[in-house]
Amino acid sequence: MTPSTAYVTPGQAFERDTDYLPDRITAEPGRSRDPYERDDLAAPTRPAEPGRYRLVAAKACPWATRAIIVRELLGLEGVISLGLAAPTHDERSWSFGLDAGGRDPVLGISRLQEAYLRRDPSYDKGITVPAMVEIDSGEVVTNDFPWITHDLYFEWRDHHRADAPDLWPAHLREEMDDVMERVFTEVNNGVYRCGFAGSQEAYDEAYDRLWNALDWLEDRLADRRYLMGEALTEADVRLFTTLARFDVIYHGHFKCNRQKLTELPALWGYARDLYALPAFGGNTDFEQIKQHYYVVQGDVNPSGIVPGGPDLSGWLTPHGRETL
């Protein structure tokens, strides 16, 4: 997410800025190991070398939490280090208030903005997480969040844990790409279109699109354990980070309030099933999530008051989805 002083533009629908740094980190110069990328890459590439990069993320941010989860699922903790930004920030940048002295202990910076400006002193676009930072140069390599997790799987495979899951199964790829596209446009980004709508008309359209997609997902997950069937994939990571924030944030703060996640049997069981896995539950920090949305997004919540609820104990209850 991009730090900003304003998130809602009166009279307008929300449009996400997707102008990211295009560089890729690949196993081979100029090429991808993904069989679906058959041509040479147009974007600049840097080598996938253990110890060379630091993933800067924030557990408050759903887009960044994806990368944290995938890194752990694949067993890359000893290969790519992790720096965690504090949940709140001002318009300048994410900061490292969780670390001693307010500085990242590896990069030595107090704001992520410093790594962007080392890459380009005139950089004037979003200071976003997740960001892959080259440790020696201190420069951001890429902040293109969908490609970061894609490349963690395909380009770092030589360093995966032996029992790492196949997050991009070839026989499901075409359908999975379609599912992930719908999840992104209608759900991951759909909640933001509701929350940052600048008119009643924009909100009404966003609300309808969101709930059409959630109803589709509820039906899809009624008879299958994961989005693509029996096995966990990248598609599940991408959906989970939105579901984890639904009742805590999106239901009230973003006015996505037809139902709570806890009132959708298949999606609620599915979310608890994933939450039980350490890579998912261990990287879901509800307090940081609430601090970020309710404090930073002042035009949505001018008082800055962080609510005490909801009750989160249900996340630890049995989900019963092993039978699927």
ROMI-177445 format. One record per residue (C-alpha): chain; residue in one letter; x, y negated, z. Coordinates in Angstrom, 1 decimal. Example, Ala and Ser with C-alpha at 12.3 -4.5 7.8 and 13.67 -1.06 7.14 Angstrom:
+-------+------+--------+--------+--------+
| chain | resn |      X |      Y |      Z |
+-------+------+--------+--------+--------+
|     A |    A |   12.3 |    4.5 |    7.8 |
|     A |    S |   13.7 |    1.1 |    7.1 |
+-------+------+--------+--------+--------+
% end
This chain:
+-------+------+--------+--------+--------+
| chain | resn |      X |      Y |      Z |
+-------+------+--------+--------+--------+
|     A |    M |    0.0 |    0.0 |    0.0 |
|     A |    T |    1.2 |   -3.5 |   -0.8 |
|     A |    P |    1.5 |   -6.1 |    2.0 |
|     A |    S |   -0.7 |   -9.1 |    1.3 |
|     A |    T |   -2.4 |  -11.9 |    3.0 |
|     A |    A |   -5.7 |  -11.2 |    1.2 |
|     A |    Y |   -7.3 |   -8.0 |    0.0 |
|     A |    V |  -10.7 |   -9.2 |   -1.1 |
|     A |    T |  -11.2 |  -11.5 |   -4.1 |
|     A |    P |  -14.6 |  -13.1 |   -3.8 |
|     A |    G |  -16.9 |  -12.2 |   -6.7 |
|     A |    Q |  -14.6 |   -9.5 |   -8.2 |
|     A |    A |  -14.2 |   -5.8 |   -8.0 |
|     A |    F |  -11.0 |   -4.4 |   -6.6 |
|     A |    E |   -8.3 |   -3.4 |   -9.1 |
|     A |    R |   -5.2 |   -1.6 |   -7.8 |
|     A |    D |   -1.8 |   -3.0 |   -8.9 |
|     A |    T |    0.1 |    0.0 |  -10.3 |
|     A |    D |    3.1 |   -1.9 |  -11.6 |
|     A |    Y |    5.8 |    0.2 |   -9.9 |
|     A |    L |    9.6 |    0.6 |  -10.4 |
|     A |    P |    9.8 |    3.2 |  -13.1 |
|     A |    D |   13.0 |    5.0 |  -12.3 |
|     A |    R |   13.0 |    8.8 |  -11.7 |
|     A |    I |   15.2 |   11.1 |   -9.7 |
|     A |    T |   15.8 |   14.2 |  -11.8 |
|     A |    A |   18.0 |   17.3 |  -11.8 |
|     A |    E |   19.2 |   16.6 |  -15.3 |
|     A |    P |   20.0 |   13.1 |  -16.7 |
|     A |    G |   17.2 |   11.8 |  -18.8 |
|     A |    R |   15.1 |   14.9 |  -18.6 |
|     A |    S |   12.4 |   16.5 |  -16.4 |
|     A |    R |   12.1 |   20.1 |  -15.3 |
|     A |    D |    8.3 |   19.9 |  -15.6 |
|     A |    P |    7.4 |   22.0 |  -18.7 |
|     A |    Y |    4.6 |   19.5 |  -19.5 |
|     A |    E |    7.2 |   16.7 |  -20.0 |
|     A |    R |    8.7 |   18.0 |  -23.2 |
|     A |    D |   10.4 |   14.8 |  -24.4 |
|     A |    D |   13.3 |   12.8 |  -23.0 |
|     A |    L |   12.2 |   10.4 |  -20.3 |
|     A |    A |   11.8 |    6.8 |  -21.2 |
|     A |    A |   12.4 |    5.7 |  -17.6 |
|     A |    P |   16.0 |    5.4 |  -16.2 |
|     A |    T |   17.0 |    8.4 |  -14.1 |
|     A |    R |   19.3 |    9.1 |  -11.2 |
|     A |    P |   20.6 |   12.5 |  -10.0 |
|     A |    A |   18.9 |   14.6 |   -7.4 |
|     A |    E |   21.8 |   14.9 |   -5.0 |
|     A |    P |   21.3 |   16.0 |   -1.3 |
|     A |    G |   22.1 |   13.2 |    1.1 |
|     A |    R |   22.0 |   10.4 |   -1.5 |
|     A |    Y |   18.5 |    9.1 |   -0.8 |
|     A |    R |   16.3 |    8.1 |    2.0 |
|     A |    L |   12.5 |    8.3 |    1.8 |
|     A |    V |   11.0 |    5.2 |    3.4 |
|     A |    A |    7.4 |    5.8 |    4.3 |
|     A |    A |    4.8 |    4.9 |    6.9 |
|     A |    K |    2.4 |    7.3 |    8.6 |
|     A |    A |   -0.2 |    4.6 |    8.5 |
|     A |    C |   -0.4 |    4.6 |    4.7 |
|     A |    P |   -2.2 |    7.4 |    2.8 |
|     A |    W |    0.0 |    7.1 |   -0.3 |
|     A |    A |    3.2 |    7.3 |    1.7 |
|     A |    T |    1.9 |   10.1 |    3.9 |
|     A |    R |    1.6 |   12.3 |    0.8 |
|     A |    A |    5.3 |   12.1 |    0.3 |
|     A |    I |    6.0 |   12.9 |    4.0 |
|     A |    I |    3.8 |   16.0 |    3.8 |
|     A |    V |    5.3 |   17.3 |    0.5 |
|     A |    R |    8.9 |   16.8 |    1.7 |
|     A |    E |    8.1 |   18.9 |    4.8 |
|     A |    L |    6.1 |   21.6 |    2.8 |
|     A |    L |    9.1 |   22.1 |    0.5 |
|     A |    G |   11.7 |   22.1 |    3.3 |
|     A |    L |   13.6 |   19.1 |    2.1 |
|     A |    E |   14.1 |   17.5 |    5.5 |
|     A |    G |   17.8 |   18.2 |    5.5 |
|     A |    V |   18.2 |   17.0 |    1.9 |
|     A |    I |   16.3 |   13.7 |    1.8 |
|     A |    S |   16.3 |   11.7 |    5.1 |
|     A |    L |   13.1 |   10.0 |    6.3 |
|     A |    G |   12.8 |    6.4 |    7.5 |
|     A |    L |    9.4 |    5.4 |    9.0 |
|     A |    A |    8.1 |    1.9 |    8.9 |
|     A |    A |    5.9 |    0.4 |   11.7 |
|     A |    P |    2.1 |    0.5 |   11.1 |
|     A |    T |    1.7 |   -3.3 |   11.0 |
|     A |    H |    3.4 |   -5.9 |    8.9 |
|     A |    D |    3.0 |   -9.5 |    7.6 |
|     A |    E |    2.9 |  -10.7 |    4.0 |
|     A |    R |    6.6 |  -10.3 |    3.5 |
|     A |    S |    7.2 |   -6.6 |    4.0 |
|     A |    W |    7.0 |   -3.4 |    5.9 |
|     A |    S |    9.3 |   -3.5 |    8.9 |
|     A |    F |   11.2 |   -1.0 |   11.1 |
|     A |    G |    9.7 |   -1.9 |   14.5 |
|     A |    L |    9.6 |    1.8 |   15.5 |
|     A |    D |   13.4 |    2.0 |   15.5 |
|     A |    A |   15.8 |    0.7 |   18.2 |
|     A |    G |   16.6 |   -3.0 |   17.6 |
|     A |    G |   14.0 |   -3.1 |   14.8 |
|     A |    R |   16.4 |   -1.8 |   12.2 |
|     A |    D |   16.4 |    1.4 |   10.2 |
|     A |    P |   19.3 |    3.4 |   11.6 |
|     A |    V |   20.6 |    4.6 |    8.2 |
|     A |    L |   19.9 |    1.7 |    5.9 |
|     A |    G |   20.6 |   -1.0 |    8.6 |
|     A |    I |   17.8 |   -3.2 |    7.4 |
|     A |    S |   14.9 |   -4.7 |    9.4 |
|     A |    R |   12.5 |   -5.1 |    6.5 |
|     A |    L |   12.0 |   -2.8 |    3.4 |
|     A |    Q |   11.9 |   -6.0 |    1.4 |
|     A |    E |   15.7 |   -6.1 |    1.7 |
|     A |    A |   16.1 |   -2.9 |   -0.3 |
|     A |    Y |   13.9 |   -4.2 |   -3.0 |
|     A |    L |   15.9 |   -7.5 |   -3.3 |
|     A |    R |   19.1 |   -5.5 |   -3.4 |
|     A |    R |   17.7 |   -3.8 |   -6.5 |
|     A |    D |   16.5 |   -7.1 |   -8.0 |
|     A |    P |   17.1 |  -10.5 |   -6.2 |
|     A |    S |   14.2 |  -11.9 |   -8.1 |
|     A |    Y |   11.8 |   -9.1 |   -7.4 |
|     A |    D |    8.3 |  -10.6 |   -6.8 |
|     A |    K |    6.0 |   -7.6 |   -7.0 |
|     A |    G |    4.6 |   -5.4 |   -4.2 |
|     A |    I |    6.9 |   -4.2 |   -1.4 |
|     A |    T |    5.2 |   -0.8 |   -1.1 |
|     A |    V |    5.7 |    2.6 |    0.6 |
|     A |    P |    6.7 |    5.3 |   -0.2 |
|     A |    A |   10.0 |    4.1 |   -1.6 |
|     A |    M |   13.1 |    6.2 |   -2.4 |
|     A |    V |   16.1 |    4.2 |   -1.4 |
|     A |    E |   19.7 |    5.1 |   -2.5 |
|     A |    I |   21.6 |    5.0 |    0.8 |
|     A |    D |   25.1 |    3.8 |   -0.5 |
|     A |    S |   23.8 |    1.0 |   -2.6 |
|     A |    G |   20.8 |    0.2 |   -0.3 |
|     A |    E |   18.6 |   -0.3 |   -3.4 |
|     A |    V |   15.1 |    1.0 |   -4.0 |
|     A |    V |   15.2 |    3.5 |   -6.8 |
|     A |    T |   11.4 |    4.0 |   -7.2 |
|     A |    N |    8.2 |    3.3 |   -5.5 |
|     A |    D |    6.0 |    5.1 |   -8.0 |
|     A |    F |    4.1 |    7.3 |   -5.5 |
|     A |    P |    2.6 |    9.9 |   -7.8 |
|     A |    W |    5.9 |   10.6 |   -9.4 |
|     A |    I |    7.8 |   10.8 |   -6.1 |
|     A |    T |    5.9 |   13.8 |   -5.0 |
|     A |    H |    5.9 |   15.3 |   -8.5 |
|     A |    D |    9.6 |   15.1 |   -8.6 |
|     A |    L |   10.1 |   16.4 |   -5.1 |
|     A |    Y |    8.6 |   19.6 |   -6.4 |
|     A |    F |   10.1 |   19.9 |   -9.9 |
|     A |    E |   13.5 |   18.1 |   -9.7 |
|     A |    W |   14.6 |   19.2 |   -6.2 |
|     A |    R |   13.6 |   22.9 |   -6.6 |
|     A |    D |   17.2 |   24.0 |   -6.1 |
|     A |    H |   17.0 |   22.8 |   -2.5 |
|     A |    H |   13.5 |   24.0 |   -1.6 |
|     A |    R |   12.9 |   26.3 |    1.3 |
|     A |    A |   12.8 |   29.9 |    0.2 |
|     A |    D |    9.1 |   30.3 |    1.0 |
|     A |    A |    8.0 |   26.9 |   -0.2 |
|     A |    P |    4.5 |   26.8 |   -1.8 |
|     A |    D |    4.0 |   26.5 |   -5.5 |
|     A |    L |    2.4 |   23.1 |   -5.5 |
|     A |    W |    2.0 |   22.9 |   -9.3 |
|     A |    P |    1.0 |   26.4 |  -10.5 |
|     A |    A |    1.4 |   26.6 |  -14.3 |
|     A |    H |   -1.7 |   28.6 |  -14.9 |
|     A |    L |   -3.9 |   26.0 |  -13.1 |
|     A |    R |   -2.1 |   22.9 |  -14.4 |
|     A |    E |   -4.6 |   21.6 |  -16.9 |
|     A |    E |   -7.5 |   21.9 |  -14.6 |
|     A |    M |   -5.5 |   20.6 |  -11.7 |
|     A |    D |   -4.5 |   17.5 |  -13.6 |
|     A |    D |   -8.2 |   16.8 |  -14.2 |
|     A |    V |   -9.1 |   17.4 |  -10.6 |
|     A |    M |   -6.3 |   15.1 |   -9.3 |
|     A |    E |   -7.3 |   12.4 |  -11.7 |
|     A |    R |  -10.9 |   12.4 |  -10.5 |
|     A |    V |   -9.8 |   12.6 |   -6.9 |
|     A |    F |   -7.5 |    9.5 |   -7.4 |
|     A |    T |   -9.9 |    7.3 |   -9.3 |
|     A |    E |  -13.1 |    8.1 |   -7.4 |
|     A |    V |  -12.0 |    9.0 |   -3.9 |
|     A |    N |   -8.4 |    7.9 |   -3.0 |
|     A |    N |   -8.9 |    4.6 |   -4.8 |
|     A |    G |  -12.7 |    4.7 |   -4.5 |
|     A |    V |  -12.7 |    3.9 |   -0.8 |
|     A |    Y |  -10.6 |    0.8 |   -1.5 |
|     A |    R |  -13.0 |   -0.3 |   -4.2 |
|     A |    C |  -15.7 |   -0.2 |   -1.5 |
|     A |    G |  -13.7 |   -1.9 |    1.2 |
|     A |    F |  -12.2 |   -4.6 |   -1.0 |
|     A |    A |  -15.3 |   -5.3 |   -3.2 |
|     A |    G |  -15.8 |   -9.0 |   -3.7 |
|     A |    S |  -19.5 |   -8.9 |   -4.6 |
|     A |    Q |  -22.5 |   -6.8 |   -3.7 |
|     A |    E |  -22.7 |   -5.5 |   -7.3 |
|     A |    A |  -19.1 |   -4.3 |   -7.2 |
|     A |    Y |  -19.6 |   -2.7 |   -3.8 |
|     A |    D |  -22.8 |   -0.9 |   -4.9 |
|     A |    E |  -21.1 |    0.6 |   -8.0 |
|     A |    A |  -18.0 |    1.6 |   -6.0 |
|     A |    Y |  -20.2 |    3.2 |   -3.3 |
|     A |    D |  -22.2 |    5.3 |   -5.8 |
|     A |    R |  -19.1 |    6.5 |   -7.6 |
|     A |    L |  -17.4 |    7.5 |   -4.3 |
|     A |    W |  -20.3 |    9.5 |   -3.1 |
|     A |    N |  -20.9 |   11.2 |   -6.4 |
|     A |    A |  -17.3 |   12.4 |   -6.2 |
|     A |    L |  -17.6 |   13.5 |   -2.6 |
|     A |    D |  -20.7 |   15.4 |   -3.3 |
|     A |    W |  -18.9 |   17.2 |   -6.2 |
|     A |    L |  -16.0 |   18.0 |   -3.8 |
|     A |    E |  -18.4 |   19.3 |   -1.2 |
|     A |    D |  -19.9 |   21.7 |   -3.7 |
|     A |    R |  -16.5 |   22.7 |   -5.1 |
|     A |    L |  -15.1 |   23.6 |   -1.6 |
|     A |    A |  -18.2 |   25.5 |   -0.5 |
|     A |    D |  -16.9 |   28.8 |   -1.9 |
|     A |    R |  -13.1 |   28.2 |   -2.3 |
|     A |    R |  -10.6 |   27.6 |    0.4 |
|     A |    Y |   -8.5 |   25.0 |   -1.5 |
|     A |    L |   -9.3 |   22.7 |   -4.3 |
|     A |    M |   -7.7 |   25.0 |   -6.9 |
|     A |    G |   -8.7 |   28.3 |   -5.3 |
|     A |    E |   -6.8 |   30.6 |   -2.9 |
|     A |    A |   -3.5 |   28.7 |   -2.7 |
|     A |    L |   -2.5 |   25.2 |   -1.5 |
|     A |    T |   -1.4 |   22.8 |   -4.2 |
|     A |    E |   -0.5 |   19.1 |   -4.7 |
|     A |    A |   -4.2 |   18.4 |   -5.3 |
|     A |    D |   -4.9 |   19.2 |   -1.7 |
|     A |    V |   -2.2 |   16.9 |   -0.4 |
|     A |    R |   -3.6 |   14.1 |   -2.4 |
|     A |    L |   -7.2 |   14.6 |   -1.1 |
|     A |    F |   -6.3 |   15.2 |    2.5 |
|     A |    T |   -4.8 |   11.8 |    3.3 |
|     A |    T |   -8.0 |   10.1 |    2.4 |
|     A |    L |  -10.2 |   12.6 |    4.3 |
|     A |    A |   -8.0 |   12.2 |    7.4 |
|     A |    R |   -8.8 |    8.5 |    7.3 |
|     A |    F |  -12.4 |    8.7 |    6.5 |
|     A |    D |  -14.2 |    8.6 |    9.8 |
|     A |    V |  -11.4 |    6.7 |   11.5 |
|     A |    I |  -11.3 |    3.9 |    8.9 |
|     A |    Y |  -13.3 |    4.2 |    5.6 |
|     A |    H |  -16.7 |    5.0 |    7.1 |
|     A |    G |  -16.9 |    1.8 |    9.1 |
|     A |    H |  -14.1 |   -0.6 |    8.1 |
|     A |    F |  -14.6 |    0.0 |    4.3 |
|     A |    K |  -18.4 |    0.5 |    4.5 |
|     A |    C |  -18.3 |    4.1 |    3.1 |
|     A |    N |  -21.0 |    5.0 |    5.5 |
|     A |    R |  -23.6 |    7.3 |    3.9 |
|     A |    Q |  -22.3 |   10.1 |    6.0 |
|     A |    K |  -19.3 |   10.9 |    8.1 |
|     A |    L |  -16.7 |   13.5 |    7.2 |
|     A |    T |  -17.9 |   15.5 |   10.2 |
|     A |    E |  -21.4 |   15.7 |    8.6 |
|     A |    L |  -20.1 |   17.3 |    5.4 |
|     A |    P |  -19.6 |   21.0 |    6.3 |
|     A |    A |  -17.3 |   22.1 |    3.5 |
|     A |    L |  -15.1 |   19.0 |    3.4 |
|     A |    W |  -14.9 |   18.8 |    7.2 |
|     A |    G |  -13.9 |   22.5 |    7.5 |
|     A |    Y |  -11.4 |   22.1 |    4.6 |
|     A |    A |   -9.8 |   19.0 |    6.3 |
|     A |    R |   -9.5 |   20.8 |    9.6 |
|     A |    D |   -7.9 |   23.8 |    7.8 |
|     A |    L |   -5.2 |   21.6 |    6.3 |
|     A |    Y |   -4.8 |   19.6 |    9.5 |
|     A |    A |   -3.9 |   22.9 |   11.3 |
|     A |    L |   -0.7 |   23.1 |    9.1 |
|     A |    P |    2.2 |   21.3 |   10.8 |
|     A |    A |    3.1 |   19.4 |    7.7 |
|     A |    F |   -0.4 |   17.9 |    7.6 |
|     A |    G |   -1.4 |   17.6 |   11.2 |
|     A |    G |    2.0 |   16.7 |   12.5 |
|     A |    N |    2.2 |   13.8 |   10.1 |
|     A |    T |   -1.3 |   12.4 |   10.7 |
|     A |    D |   -1.0 |    9.6 |   13.3 |
|     A |    F |   -4.5 |    8.3 |   13.9 |
|     A |    E |   -3.4 |    5.5 |   16.2 |
|     A |    Q |   -0.9 |    4.1 |   13.6 |
|     A |    I |   -3.6 |    4.4 |   10.9 |
|     A |    K |   -6.1 |    2.4 |   13.0 |
|     A |    Q |   -3.4 |   -0.2 |   13.9 |
|     A |    H |   -2.6 |   -0.7 |   10.2 |
|     A |    Y |   -6.0 |   -1.1 |    8.7 |
|     A |    Y |   -7.7 |   -3.1 |   11.5 |
|     A |    V |   -4.8 |   -5.4 |   12.2 |
|     A |    V |   -3.2 |   -6.0 |    8.8 |
|     A |    Q |   -6.4 |   -6.4 |    6.7 |
|     A |    G |   -7.5 |   -9.6 |    8.3 |
|     A |    D |  -10.0 |  -10.6 |    5.7 |
|     A |    V |  -11.9 |   -7.3 |    6.2 |
|     A |    N |  -11.5 |   -7.5 |   10.0 |
|     A |    P |  -10.9 |  -11.1 |   11.0 |
|     A |    S |  -11.0 |  -10.4 |   14.7 |
|     A |    G |   -8.1 |   -8.0 |   14.5 |
|     A |    I |   -9.8 |   -5.8 |   17.1 |
|     A |    V |   -8.9 |   -2.1 |   16.9 |
|     A |    P |  -11.8 |    0.2 |   17.8 |
|     A |    G |  -11.5 |    2.8 |   20.5 |
|     A |    G |  -13.2 |    5.6 |   18.6 |
|     A |    P |  -14.0 |    7.9 |   17.0 |
|     A |    D |  -13.6 |   11.1 |   19.1 |
|     A |    L |  -10.8 |   13.0 |   17.4 |
|     A |    S |  -11.1 |   16.3 |   19.4 |
|     A |    G |  -13.0 |   18.0 |   16.6 |
|     A |    W |   -9.9 |   18.1 |   14.4 |
|     A |    L |   -8.6 |   20.9 |   16.6 |
|     A |    T |  -11.8 |   23.1 |   16.5 |
|     A |    P |  -11.8 |   26.4 |   14.5 |
|     A |    H |  -12.6 |   25.9 |   10.8 |
|     A |    G |  -13.5 |   29.4 |    9.8 |
|     A |    R |  -12.2 |   29.0 |    6.2 |
|     A |    E |   -9.9 |   32.0 |    6.3 |
|     A |    T |  -12.8 |   34.1 |    5.0 |
|     A |    L |  -12.7 |   32.1 |    1.7 |
+-------+------+--------+--------+--------+
% end
